[in-house]
Amino acid sequence: MRDLAAGMRYLGKGQRWVARHGRWWGFGLIPALIALVLYAVVLTVLALWSGDIAAWATPFADDWGSPWQGLLRGVFVALLFAGGLMLSVLTFTAVTLLIGDPFYESLSEKVEESEGYCPPPPDRPLWREIGIALRDSIHVLLRAAGFGILLFALGFVPFLGQTVVPAVGFCVSGFFLTVELTSVALQRRDIPVRERLRLLRGRKALAVGFGTPVVLLFLIPFVAVVLMPGAVAGATLLVRDLVADEEEPPAPERDAAATGHDPAAGAAYGAPGAPYGQPGTPYAQPGGFGAAPAPYPANQGQPQAPQQYPRPQSGPGSSAARPPAAW
């Protein structure tokens, strides 16, 4: 239950992040709007032709009398449209991510930078990144389609098909939707799709808790477009938790994030973090600004006689009569 609640919280965190960064929210709306128009056309065609599809798929009921023929084909139409909606929710994310790959990659990177560390992406051209994303989406959708066919068949079972099966279907859709949404951040880490599925199967409750509310909200018209940028941001934050034990930034980036100092700048200007005595830095100059402290004497802790220095004289004098520069 803890992971289930944590998944829901990541969805809220993602929406709050884009609310604080309005420019990035508007930036992420563009591919979602394009995908919305495409899916509106497809679902409208499905609704108009669903009766003919039901009659074509159930020829054995042509001679049935009323009300059995209408009842059977009505259930078929309802299940067909419900399956179309479920498939639309799954493929909407995949198609939107495919259309908006450069958009959501930039959004995800910005989220990670705001959290302190963004792993560098693999050195591949954009066309190859899109090809990998398409291949991975097909892999995920084929797995989801297998579950969809099974749940569609179970939908004809009395009582269970109208109660338990839809609930299980939403959870399955939520899991695979999380796989799609997290693909942006996981692909940047060069994690293959099979390994992504293994990671999320190890935290099923976390994936279901994040994805199932998104599935339900995406069923509301136009909500998918509004929530898509925040869903990508929340999925990026979820990935950071998912791979936290397997990922650690390199030492220079980690030190810079922890102290707020750039190690390279520190080496050049003697800022905190620059090594003592490095050639070319003020620390290497005896008695210079920021000079390294002198080593403690061997009898540290014992009373020491005060060291006497001659009073400095005004005007020119012998350098031997002056105190050392580090005094």
VOPAGU-2260 file (C-alpha; in pm, 1 decimal, decimal comma):
REM VOPAGU-2260
SITE   aa  ch    i         X         Y         Z
SITE  MET   A    0       0,0       0,0       0,0
SITE  ARG   A    1     292,3     235,6      64,1
SITE  ASP   A    2     412,4     203,9    -296,7
SITE  LEU   A    3      56,2     247,3    -423,9
SITE  ALA   A    4      21,8     578,0    -238,7
SITE  ALA   A    5     374,6     682,0    -344,2
SITE  GLY   A    6     282,4     631,9    -711,0
SITE  MET   A    7     -18,2     861,2    -672,4
SITE  ARG   A    8     199,1    1122,3    -502,3
SITE  TYR   A    9     442,3    1122,9    -795,9
SITE  LEU   A   10     155,5    1214,4   -1026,9
SITE  GLY   A   11      74,1    1509,8    -800,5
SITE  LYS   A   12     441,4    1611,2    -779,8
SITE  GLY   A   13     467,7    1614,2   -1158,4
SITE  GLN   A   14     160,3    1835,0   -1194,8
SITE  ARG   A   15     293,4    2074,6    -930,5
SITE  TRP   A   16     628,6    2092,3   -1110,4
SITE  VAL   A   17     472,3    2202,0   -1440,3
SITE  ALA   A   18     243,2    2441,4   -1252,4
SITE  ARG   A   19     555,8    2615,1   -1119,0
SITE  HIS   A   20     715,4    2613,5   -1465,7
SITE  GLY   A   21     434,0    2735,5   -1688,9
SITE  ARG   A   22     651,6    2774,8   -1997,6
SITE  TRP   A   23     740,9    2406,1   -1991,6
SITE  TRP   A   24     375,6    2310,3   -1943,2
SITE  GLY   A   25     281,2    2499,9   -2259,9
SITE  PHE   A   26     580,4    2348,4   -2437,6
SITE  GLY   A   27     458,8    1996,9   -2352,0
SITE  LEU   A   28     103,4    2063,4   -2474,0
SITE  ILE   A   29     199,6    2084,8   -2840,7
SITE  PRO   A   30     247,7    1710,8   -2920,5
SITE  ALA   A   31     -51,2    1616,2   -2701,8
SITE  LEU   A   32    -279,3    1848,8   -2899,8
SITE  ILE   A   33    -164,4    1695,6   -3228,4
SITE  ALA   A   34    -229,2    1342,9   -3097,8
SITE  LEU   A   35    -571,0    1444,8   -2959,8
SITE  VAL   A   36    -693,7    1550,2   -3303,7
SITE  LEU   A   37    -580,6    1219,0   -3455,9
SITE  TYR   A   38    -750,5    1009,9   -3186,7
SITE  ALA   A   39   -1073,3    1211,6   -3197,5
SITE  VAL   A   40   -1106,0    1124,4   -3566,1
SITE  VAL   A   41   -1035,2     752,5   -3508,0
SITE  LEU   A   42   -1280,0     718,5   -3215,4
SITE  THR   A   43   -1552,9     901,0   -3407,5
SITE  VAL   A   44   -1515,6     657,9   -3697,9
SITE  LEU   A   45   -1526,2     364,3   -3454,4
SITE  ALA   A   46   -1846,6     493,3   -3292,3
SITE  LEU   A   47   -2016,3     540,7   -3630,0
SITE  TRP   A   48   -1923,3     195,3   -3757,8
SITE  SER   A   49   -1945,9      -7,2   -3435,8
SITE  GLY   A   50   -2296,8    -139,5   -3519,4
SITE  ASP   A   51   -2184,2    -272,1   -3857,1
SITE  ILE   A   52   -1874,2    -425,3   -3700,1
SITE  ALA   A   53   -2090,8    -600,8   -3438,7
SITE  ALA   A   54   -2321,8    -742,0   -3708,8
SITE  TRP   A   55   -2021,8    -862,4   -3910,3
SITE  ALA   A   56   -1860,2   -1026,4   -3606,7
SITE  THR   A   57   -2177,4   -1208,9   -3490,1
SITE  PRO   A   58   -2336,2   -1363,6   -3804,5
SITE  PHE   A   59   -2466,2   -1654,9   -3595,7
SITE  ALA   A   60   -2710,8   -1415,6   -3426,7
SITE  ASP   A   61   -2879,4   -1305,4   -3751,5
SITE  ASP   A   62   -3174,0   -1541,9   -3690,9
SITE  TRP   A   63   -3207,9   -1467,4   -3320,3
SITE  GLY   A   64   -3526,0   -1302,8   -3208,8
SITE  SER   A   65   -3569,1    -995,7   -2994,5
SITE  PRO   A   66   -3434,3    -904,8   -2744,1
SITE  TRP   A   67   -3143,6   -1153,9   -2757,1
SITE  GLN   A   68   -2991,6   -1035,1   -3083,6
SITE  GLY   A   69   -2994,9    -670,1   -2973,7
SITE  LEU   A   70   -2862,8    -761,7   -2627,8
SITE  LEU   A   71   -2570,6    -962,5   -2764,3
SITE  ARG   A   72   -2472,9    -703,8   -3020,8
SITE  GLY   A   73   -2522,2    -422,4   -2770,5
SITE  VAL   A   74   -2278,2    -591,1   -2531,1
SITE  PHE   A   75   -2037,4    -644,3   -2821,2
SITE  VAL   A   76   -2054,8    -276,1   -2918,9
SITE  ALA   A   77   -2001,4    -168,0   -2556,8
SITE  LEU   A   78   -1700,3    -397,5   -2515,9
SITE  LEU   A   79   -1562,5    -292,6   -2855,4
SITE  PHE   A   80   -1583,0      74,7   -2770,4
SITE  ALA   A   81   -1445,2      15,1   -2417,2
SITE  GLY   A   82   -1156,2    -179,1   -2569,4
SITE  GLY   A   83   -1102,4     100,9   -2818,5
SITE  LEU   A   84   -1092,1     354,5   -2536,2
SITE  MET   A   85    -846,6     143,3   -2337,0
SITE  LEU   A   86    -627,8      96,6   -2643,1
SITE  SER   A   87    -652,8     468,9   -2713,3
SITE  VAL   A   88    -530,2     551,9   -2364,0
SITE  LEU   A   89    -231,1     322,2   -2405,2
SITE  THR   A   90    -146,8     419,7   -2760,7
SITE  PHE   A   91    -220,6     789,6   -2700,4
SITE  THR   A   92      75,5     808,3   -2467,8
SITE  ALA   A   93     298,2     610,7   -2703,7
SITE  VAL   A   94     199,2     816,2   -3008,7
SITE  THR   A   95     224,4    1145,2   -2818,0
SITE  LEU   A   96     569,5    1053,8   -2688,2
SITE  LEU   A   97     670,9     952,8   -3040,7
SITE  ILE   A   98     544,7    1280,4   -3190,3
SITE  GLY   A   99     690,7    1486,0   -2908,6
SITE  ASP   A  100    1014,6    1299,0   -2842,4
SITE  PRO   A  101    1232,3    1614,7   -2858,7
SITE  PHE   A  102     973,7    1808,0   -2653,4
SITE  TYR   A  103     944,4    1558,5   -2370,1
SITE  GLU   A  104    1316,0    1479,8   -2368,2
SITE  SER   A  105    1385,6    1847,8   -2300,1
SITE  LEU   A  106    1110,0    1861,1   -2036,9
SITE  SER   A  107    1241,9    1551,2   -1860,6
SITE  GLU   A  108    1599,0    1685,4   -1861,1
SITE  LYS   A  109    1478,5    2011,7   -1707,5
SITE  VAL   A  110    1299,2    1820,3   -1430,1
SITE  GLU   A  111    1614,5    1622,9   -1351,4
SITE  GLU   A  112    1832,7    1933,0   -1351,3
SITE  SER   A  113    1595,5    2097,9   -1104,3
SITE  GLU   A  114    1641,2    1794,4    -878,0
SITE  GLY   A  115    2020,0    1831,2    -876,7
SITE  TYR   A  116    2160,0    1589,0   -1136,2
SITE  CYS   A  117    2069,2    1488,4   -1491,6
SITE  PRO   A  118    2253,7    1190,0   -1639,5
SITE  PRO   A  119    2398,2    1260,2   -1985,0
SITE  PRO   A  120    2200,1    1104,9   -2272,1
SITE  PRO   A  121    2358,1     843,3   -2500,6
SITE  ASP   A  122    2545,7     987,6   -2795,5
SITE  ARG   A  123    2300,0     893,7   -3072,5
SITE  PRO   A  124    2138,9    1094,5   -3354,8
SITE  LEU   A  125    1774,9    1199,8   -3316,0
SITE  TRP   A  126    1646,6     968,6   -3590,2
SITE  ARG   A  127    1793,9     668,7   -3410,5
SITE  GLU   A  128    1642,4     777,3   -3078,3
SITE  ILE   A  129    1299,5     796,4   -3244,0
SITE  GLY   A  130    1352,5     453,2   -3402,3
SITE  ILE   A  131    1439,6     299,6   -3064,0
SITE  ALA   A  132    1134,6     466,6   -2905,7
SITE  LEU   A  133     908,9     328,2   -3181,3
SITE  ARG   A  134    1049,5     -22,6   -3145,6
SITE  ASP   A  135    1011,5     -14,5   -2767,0
SITE  SER   A  136     654,9     119,0   -2790,2
SITE  ILE   A  137     557,2    -165,6   -3025,4
SITE  HIS   A  138     711,1    -414,5   -2782,7
SITE  VAL   A  139     509,4    -272,1   -2492,3
SITE  LEU   A  140     186,8    -245,0   -2692,6
SITE  LEU   A  141     208,9    -607,6   -2806,4
SITE  ARG   A  142     234,9    -715,7   -2444,3
SITE  ALA   A  143     -54,5    -490,1   -2348,9
SITE  ALA   A  144    -260,5    -619,9   -2642,5
SITE  GLY   A  145    -215,9    -977,6   -2516,9
SITE  PHE   A  146    -365,3    -880,7   -2181,7
SITE  GLY   A  147    -634,5    -680,3   -2360,1
SITE  ILE   A  148    -750,0    -979,0   -2566,7
SITE  LEU   A  149    -765,5   -1197,0   -2254,8
SITE  LEU   A  150    -964,8    -936,4   -2062,0
SITE  PHE   A  151   -1194,3    -882,6   -2360,4
SITE  ALA   A  152   -1278,1   -1254,9   -2364,5
SITE  LEU   A  153   -1331,1   -1258,1   -1986,6
SITE  GLY   A  154   -1569,0    -966,1   -2026,9
SITE  PHE   A  155   -1836,9   -1208,3   -2151,7
SITE  VAL   A  156   -1831,4   -1401,3   -1821,9
SITE  PRO   A  157   -2148,6   -1310,5   -1629,5
SITE  PHE   A  158   -2100,7   -1080,6   -1328,1
SITE  LEU   A  159   -1718,8   -1104,4   -1334,1
SITE  GLY   A  160   -1710,4    -948,8   -1681,1
SITE  GLN   A  161   -1897,2    -642,9   -1554,9
SITE  THR   A  162   -1726,4    -596,9   -1217,0
SITE  VAL   A  163   -1385,3    -755,6   -1161,8
SITE  VAL   A  164   -1258,4    -757,3   -1521,5
SITE  PRO   A  165   -1294,3    -378,3   -1579,2
SITE  ALA   A  166   -1111,1    -306,2   -1251,0
SITE  VAL   A  167    -827,9    -542,8   -1345,3
SITE  GLY   A  168    -822,2    -389,0   -1692,6
SITE  PHE   A  169    -768,6     -40,0   -1552,2
SITE  CYS   A  170    -481,6    -164,0   -1334,6
SITE  VAL   A  171    -317,6    -343,9   -1628,4
SITE  SER   A  172    -359,2     -33,2   -1843,7
SITE  GLY   A  173    -209,3     178,1   -1563,7
SITE  PHE   A  174      97,1     -43,8   -1540,1
SITE  PHE   A  175     170,3     -31,9   -1913,7
SITE  LEU   A  176      97,3     340,0   -1925,2
SITE  THR   A  177     363,1     388,8   -1657,8
SITE  VAL   A  178     603,8     185,7   -1871,6
SITE  GLU   A  179     540,6     426,2   -2159,9
SITE  LEU   A  180     567,3     744,9   -1953,2
SITE  THR   A  181     889,1     640,4   -1781,1
SITE  SER   A  182    1047,8     547,2   -2114,3
SITE  VAL   A  183    1170,2     906,0   -2166,3
SITE  ALA   A  184    1388,1     910,6   -1852,6
SITE  LEU   A  185    1486,8     542,1   -1874,6
SITE  GLN   A  186    1586,0     565,4   -2241,3
SITE  ARG   A  187    1814,1     857,1   -2152,6
SITE  ARG   A  188    1985,5     618,2   -1910,1
SITE  ASP   A  189    2017,5     370,9   -2199,9
SITE  ILE   A  190    1814,6     105,1   -2014,7
SITE  PRO   A  191    1661,3    -142,9   -2265,0
SITE  VAL   A  192    1286,9    -202,2   -2266,3
SITE  ARG   A  193    1306,4    -552,0   -2114,9
SITE  GLU   A  194    1505,9    -416,5   -1822,3
SITE  ARG   A  195    1250,3    -135,6   -1780,7
SITE  LEU   A  196     973,0    -392,4   -1754,9
SITE  ARG   A  197    1176,5    -586,7   -1498,0
SITE  LEU   A  198    1232,0    -273,9   -1287,7
SITE  LEU   A  199     862,8    -184,4   -1287,2
SITE  ARG   A  200     749,0    -541,5   -1224,4
SITE  GLY   A  201     964,7    -530,7    -912,0
SITE  ARG   A  202     760,0    -226,8    -797,5
SITE  LYS   A  203     416,7    -316,2    -939,6
SITE  ALA   A  204     224,1    -121,4    -677,5
SITE  LEU   A  205     428,6     191,3    -749,4
SITE  ALA   A  206     366,7     159,2   -1124,8
SITE  VAL   A  207      -4,5      85,3   -1083,0
SITE  GLY   A  208     -47,7     365,4    -829,2
SITE  PHE   A  209     101,6     613,3   -1073,7
SITE  GLY   A  210     -53,6     489,0   -1398,0
SITE  THR   A  211    -409,7     391,6   -1301,3
SITE  PRO   A  212    -519,5     744,8   -1198,6
SITE  VAL   A  213    -368,7     869,7   -1526,1
SITE  VAL   A  214    -575,1     611,8   -1719,8
SITE  LEU   A  215    -894,5     719,9   -1544,3
SITE  LEU   A  216    -821,6    1089,0   -1594,4
SITE  PHE   A  217    -728,6    1037,6   -1958,6
SITE  LEU   A  218   -1081,6     904,0   -2021,1
SITE  ILE   A  219   -1216,5    1254,8   -1960,8
SITE  PRO   A  220   -1213,4    1453,3   -2286,5
SITE  PHE   A  221    -922,6    1698,5   -2319,4
SITE  VAL   A  222    -784,2    1610,0   -1975,2
SITE  ALA   A  223    -514,7    1393,4   -2132,8
SITE  VAL   A  224    -380,3    1696,1   -2317,9
SITE  VAL   A  225    -369,9    1913,3   -2006,1
SITE  LEU   A  226    -212,8    1647,3   -1782,6
SITE  MET   A  227      38,4    1502,5   -2029,1
SITE  PRO   A  228     329,8    1739,9   -1947,1
SITE  GLY   A  229     281,2    1683,1   -1573,3
SITE  ALA   A  230     255,4    1307,3   -1627,8
SITE  VAL   A  231     595,5    1309,2   -1801,5
SITE  ALA   A  232     742,3    1521,9   -1519,9
SITE  GLY   A  233     597,0    1289,3   -1253,8
SITE  ALA   A  234     725,9     981,3   -1437,5
SITE  THR   A  235    1073,3    1137,5   -1444,0
SITE  LEU   A  236    1062,5    1189,0   -1066,9
SITE  LEU   A  237     942,2     829,4   -1025,3
SITE  VAL   A  238    1237,3     702,2   -1231,5
SITE  ARG   A  239    1480,6     887,1   -1006,2
SITE  ASP   A  240    1336,9     693,2    -711,7
SITE  LEU   A  241    1331,2     367,4    -906,5
SITE  VAL   A  242    1701,0     376,7    -998,8
SITE  ALA   A  243    1826,7     565,2    -691,1
SITE  ASP   A  244    2008,8     260,0    -556,0
SITE  GLU   A  245    2170,2     185,6    -894,2
SITE  GLU   A  246    2270,0     536,2    -997,2
SITE  GLU   A  247    2504,9     788,3    -842,0
SITE  PRO   A  248    2639,9    1103,4   -1008,0
SITE  PRO   A  249    3015,2    1127,4   -1072,5
SITE  ALA   A  250    3217,0    1280,1    -789,4
SITE  PRO   A  251    3271,8    1629,7    -942,0
SITE  GLU   A  252    2900,7    1675,5   -1016,8
SITE  ARG   A  253    2802,8    1532,9    -678,0
SITE  ASP   A  254    3040,4    1768,4    -492,9
SITE  ALA   A  255    2925,4    2067,2    -694,9
SITE  ALA   A  256    2559,6    1985,5    -623,0
SITE  ALA   A  257    2628,3    1939,7    -252,7
SITE  THR   A  258    2843,6    2250,4    -196,5
SITE  GLY   A  259    2719,8    2483,8    -466,0
SITE  HIS   A  260    3080,4    2537,0    -591,8
SITE  ASP   A  261    3221,9    2449,9    -928,6
SITE  PRO   A  262    3539,7    2242,8    -875,8
SITE  ALA   A  263    3694,3    2379,4   -1194,9
SITE  ALA   A  264    3633,1    2736,1   -1082,5
SITE  GLY   A  265    3771,7    2650,4    -741,1
SITE  ALA   A  266    4094,8    2525,2    -895,4
SITE  ALA   A  267    4129,4    2846,0   -1092,8
SITE  TYR   A  268    4046,5    3098,2    -821,2
SITE  GLY   A  269    4127,9    2925,3    -496,1
SITE  ALA   A  270    3762,0    2879,9    -401,5
SITE  PRO   A  271    3665,1    2612,4    -147,5
SITE  GLY   A  272    3726,2    2273,3    -293,3
SITE  ALA   A  273    4055,1    2356,1    -468,2
SITE  PRO   A  274    4338,3    2124,6    -360,5
SITE  TYR   A  275    4621,4    2275,7    -159,6
SITE  GLY   A  276    4941,7    2333,9    -348,6
SITE  GLN   A  277    4799,4    2277,9    -695,8
SITE  PRO   A  278    5033,0    2446,2    -947,4
SITE  GLY   A  279    4894,1    2763,9   -1091,5
SITE  THR   A  280    4661,0    2837,8    -796,4
SITE  PRO   A  281    4700,9    3091,7    -514,8
SITE  TYR   A  282    4735,4    2801,3    -271,7
SITE  ALA   A  283    5068,0    2716,0    -433,5
SITE  GLN   A  284    5211,0    3057,3    -354,1
SITE  PRO   A  285    5377,1    3069,3     -12,1
SITE  GLY   A  286    5211,4    3329,5     201,1
SITE  GLY   A  287    4965,8    3420,0     -74,1
SITE  PHE   A  288    4591,9    3470,0     -39,5
SITE  GLY   A  289    4426,6    3153,7      90,8
SITE  ALA   A  290    4762,7    2996,1     179,9
SITE  ALA   A  291    4751,1    2649,2     328,5
SITE  PRO   A  292    4786,9    2646,1     706,8
SITE  ALA   A  293    5125,9    2544,8     839,2
SITE  PRO   A  294    5146,0    2190,8     980,5
SITE  TYR   A  295    5096,5    2156,2    1352,8
SITE  PRO   A  296    5413,3    2096,2    1559,0
SITE  ALA   A  297    5477,3    1750,5    1695,2
SITE  ASN   A  298    5425,5    1864,6    2055,2
SITE  GLN   A  299    5083,7    2007,0    1987,5
SITE  GLY   A  300    4876,4    2050,0    2302,5
SITE  GLN   A  301    5175,8    2135,0    2525,7
SITE  PRO   A  302    5236,7    2490,0    2649,1
SITE  GLN   A  303    5445,5    2684,0    2403,4
SITE  ALA   A  304    5655,0    2988,0    2470,6
SITE  PRO   A  305    5529,5    3287,9    2281,0
SITE  GLN   A  306    5733,7    3357,4    1976,6
SITE  GLN   A  307    5891,2    3701,7    1979,4
SITE  TYR   A  308    5912,7    3911,1    1671,7
SITE  PRO   A  309    6095,4    4242,8    1651,9
SITE  ARG   A  310    5875,1    4545,3    1626,9
SITE  PRO   A  311    5844,4    4640,4    1261,2
SITE  GLN   A  312    6026,4    4963,0    1178,3
SITE  SER   A  313    5888,5    5227,8     952,1
SITE  GLY   A  314    6078,2    5304,7     639,0
SITE  PRO   A  315    6333,6    5082,7     467,1
SITE  GLY   A  316    6494,4    4815,1     670,3
SITE  SER   A  317    6632,2    4464,9     661,4
SITE  SER   A  318    6386,9    4196,9     554,4
SITE  ALA   A  319    6528,5    3969,4     826,8
SITE  ALA   A  320    6391,3    4207,3    1089,0
SITE  ARG   A  321    6033,0    4169,8     959,0
SITE  PRO   A  322    5789,9    3897,3    1064,3
SITE  PRO   A  323    5718,4    3619,0     815,9
SITE  ALA   A  324    5442,8    3680,2     559,9
SITE  ALA   A  325    5219,7    3418,0     719,7
SITE  TRP   A  326    5229,8    3591,3    1063,2
